[in-house]
Amino acid sequence: MYPNGARAGVPLLSTNASYIKPKTLDEAVTLLAAGDARILSGGTDFYPGLGDRVVCDPVVDVSGLEDLRGISRESDHFRIGGLTTWTDVIRHPLPRCFDALKSAAREVGSVQIQNRGTVAGNLCNASPAADGVPPLLALDAKVELTSQAGLRRMTLTDFLVGNRKTKRRGNELLTAVLVPRELEDAFSAFVKLGARRYLVISISMVAVVVKTGNDGKVLDARIAVGSCSAVAQRLRTLEGDLIGESVFGGLGRLVKPKHLASLSPIDDVRATADYRMDASLCLVQRALNAYTEIL
Ligand SMILES: Cc1cc2nc3c(=O)[nH]c(=O)nc-3n(C[C@H](O)[C@H](O)[C@H](O)COP(=O)(O)OP(=O)(O)OC[C@H]3O[C@@H](n4cnc5c(N)ncnc54)[C@H](O)[C@@H]3O)c2cc1C
């Protein structure tokens, strides 16, 4: 067996499917214009998702669009290009609010997966267990989608609409993730629970971003939980309840089961719904208490 599930001697592309690797964004959006092509980037979700099937649609391999790779600081946001890998995120110097995203990046599969897998691929694949989603939801990230018709931007919250479902149109490429700079000095943390330490799909994961004043009182708090609903969720009631509270003594003490009421975890091979709920409560408490531990 090959790692992607294909068998030796069995082609990945059907004989009438095409494979094209554009060199420019213009070329890529022209190839995508008909709306029936499948985008291939790092391939770390694309290939395992095929299982034993062959690809019958045209494949547009965007991994050669080097201009879309990298992270830049703009006047009011950070721009994470659509070809930026998890390793790029780990290596790029970024302010404190990105600590959660960097921690998540280190938890994606293994170093080999982090070298190939992209942030954009993680979002477009829209798995409920995508580790990149909670940190980016907590950062109020937006996505930028490009087609021949031009650009459109929307919040990540609006982009992700269900298990493996997004608002991306068939002719659009995710060209960037945009993170507002408003909380760049805020504390952030990511905690993930899996059945083992490495190469593991999350049972639950939590990202927090917390901004405090000089008196240690919370000015802004964002908390997102993944793997416990079809789409990762922000815990808005808890976020509101933390405003004005002091981080001294640990914010985790303020987290109650009612704050997680909007989650709807499922039973599956990795954990029961009840276990996911209990674990998530504990992970939210730990992520928030991590702030006090560094003071
Ligand atoms: C062994 C293994 C372990 C893994 N462990 C984890 C883990 O711990 N946590 C985790 O979150 N994920 C994990 N993954 C999943 C995967 O590595 C990540 O989701 C990765 O970020 C996907 O990026 P990619 O570039 O490889 O996407 P691809 O596989 O190339 O594409 C994924 C999907 O997104 C679409 N797409 C890709 N880029 C774009 C774009 N720019 N615009 C529009 N559509 C696009 C593709 O058409 C496809 O539908 C693992 C995968 C493997 C094989």
The ligand as an SDF file (V2000), in Angstrom:
LIG
                    3D

 53 58  0  0  0  0  0  0  0  0999 V2000
   -0.6920   11.3590    8.8320 C   0  0  0  0  0  0  0  0  0  0  0  0
   -1.5280   12.5930    8.8920 C   0  0  0  0  0  0  0  0  0  0  0  0
   -1.7090   13.2360   10.1110 C   0  0  0  0  0  0  0  0  0  0  0  0
   -2.4760   14.4030   10.1820 C   0  0  0  0  0  0  0  0  0  0  0  0
   -2.6270   14.9750   11.4060 N   0  0  0  0  0  0  0  0  0  0  0  0
   -3.3860   16.0910   11.5160 C   0  0  0  0  0  0  0  0  0  0  0  0
   -3.5780   16.7070   12.7890 C   0  0  0  0  0  0  0  0  0  0  0  0
   -3.0460   16.2840   13.8090 O   0  0  0  0  0  0  0  0  0  0  0  0
   -4.3580   17.8170   12.8430 N   0  0  0  0  0  0  0  0  0  0  0  0
   -4.9610   18.3490   11.7250 C   0  0  0  0  0  0  0  0  0  0  0  0
   -5.6460   19.3590   11.8280 O   0  0  0  0  0  0  0  0  0  0  0  0
   -4.7820   17.7860   10.5090 N   0  0  0  0  0  0  0  0  0  0  0  0
   -4.0240   16.6760   10.3770 C   0  0  0  0  0  0  0  0  0  0  0  0
   -3.8570   16.0980    9.1550 N   0  0  0  0  0  0  0  0  0  0  0  0
   -4.5400   16.6750    8.0030 C   0  0  0  0  0  0  0  0  0  0  0  0
   -3.7120   17.6280    7.1150 C   0  0  0  0  0  0  0  0  0  0  0  0
   -2.3350   17.4320    7.2370 O   0  0  0  0  0  0  0  0  0  0  0  0
   -3.9970   19.1310    7.3550 C   0  0  0  0  0  0  0  0  0  0  0  0
   -5.3880   19.3850    7.3340 O   0  0  0  0  0  0  0  0  0  0  0  0
   -3.2940   20.0290    6.3090 C   0  0  0  0  0  0  0  0  0  0  0  0
   -3.2260   21.3200    6.8200 O   0  0  0  0  0  0  0  0  0  0  0  0
   -3.9800   20.0240    4.9460 C   0  0  0  0  0  0  0  0  0  0  0  0
   -3.2700   20.8890    4.0670 O   0  0  0  0  0  0  0  0  0  0  0  0
   -2.8310   20.4280    2.5910 P   0  0  0  0  0  0  0  0  0  0  0  0
   -2.1030   21.5700    1.9840 O   0  0  0  0  0  0  0  0  0  0  0  0
   -2.1160   19.1400    2.6250 O   0  0  0  0  0  0  0  0  0  0  0  0
   -4.2610   20.2370    1.9060 O   0  0  0  0  0  0  0  0  0  0  0  0
   -4.6640   19.3090    0.6680 P   0  0  0  0  0  0  0  0  0  0  0  0
   -4.6750   17.8810    1.1040 O   0  0  0  0  0  0  0  0  0  0  0  0
   -3.8620   19.6330   -0.5220 O   0  0  0  0  0  0  0  0  0  0  0  0
   -6.1500   19.8270    0.4360 O   0  0  0  0  0  0  0  0  0  0  0  0
   -7.1580   19.6420    1.4240 C   0  0  0  0  0  0  0  0  0  0  0  0
   -8.4810   20.1700    0.8840 C   0  0  0  0  0  0  0  0  0  0  0  0
   -8.4520   21.5780    0.7830 O   0  0  0  0  0  0  0  0  0  0  0  0
   -8.5760   22.0210   -0.5880 C   0  0  0  0  0  0  0  0  0  0  0  0
   -7.5950   23.0900   -0.7320 N   0  0  0  0  0  0  0  0  0  0  0  0
   -6.2780   23.0410   -0.3780 C   0  0  0  0  0  0  0  0  0  0  0  0
   -5.7110   24.2450   -0.5280 N   0  0  0  0  0  0  0  0  0  0  0  0
   -6.6730   25.0740   -1.0030 C   0  0  0  0  0  0  0  0  0  0  0  0
   -6.6860   26.4660   -1.3520 C   0  0  0  0  0  0  0  0  0  0  0  0
   -5.6050   27.2480   -1.2220 N   0  0  0  0  0  0  0  0  0  0  0  0
   -7.8470   26.9910   -1.7950 N   0  0  0  0  0  0  0  0  0  0  0  0
   -8.9760   26.2280   -1.9030 C   0  0  0  0  0  0  0  0  0  0  0  0
   -9.0060   24.9070   -1.5930 N   0  0  0  0  0  0  0  0  0  0  0  0
   -7.8710   24.3360   -1.1380 C   0  0  0  0  0  0  0  0  0  0  0  0
   -8.3130   20.8060   -1.4400 C   0  0  0  0  0  0  0  0  0  0  0  0
   -9.0180   20.8320   -2.6480 O   0  0  0  0  0  0  0  0  0  0  0  0
   -8.8140   19.6800   -0.5230 C   0  0  0  0  0  0  0  0  0  0  0  0
  -10.2160   19.5670   -0.6160 O   0  0  0  0  0  0  0  0  0  0  0  0
   -3.0760   14.9360    9.0220 C   0  0  0  0  0  0  0  0  0  0  0  0
   -2.8760   14.2920    7.7830 C   0  0  0  0  0  0  0  0  0  0  0  0
   -2.1190   13.1380    7.7160 C   0  0  0  0  0  0  0  0  0  0  0  0
   -1.9080   12.4640    6.3820 C   0  0  0  0  0  0  0  0  0  0  0  0
  1  2  1  0
  2  3  1  0
  2 52  2  0
  3  4  2  0
  4  5  1  0
  4 50  1  0
  5  6  2  0
  6  7  1  0
  6 13  1  0
  7  8  2  0
  7  9  1  0
  9 10  1  0
 10 11  2  0
 10 12  1  0
 12 13  2  0
 13 14  1  0
 14 15  1  0
 14 50  1  0
 15 16  1  0
 16 17  1  0
 16 18  1  0
 18 19  1  0
 18 20  1  0
 20 21  1  0
 20 22  1  0
 22 23  1  0
 23 24  1  0
 24 25  2  0
 24 26  1  0
 24 27  1  0
 27 28  1  0
 28 29  2  0
 28 30  1  0
 28 31  1  0
 31 32  1  0
 32 33  1  0
 33 34  1  0
 33 48  1  0
 34 35  1  0
 35 36  1  0
 35 46  1  0
 36 37  1  0
 36 45  1  0
 37 38  2  0
 38 39  1  0
 39 40  1  0
 39 45  2  0
 40 41  1  0
 40 42  2  0
 42 43  1  0
 43 44  2  0
 44 45  1  0
 46 47  1  0
 46 48  1  0
 48 49  1  0
 50 51  2  0
 51 52  1  0
 52 53  1  0
M  END
$$$$
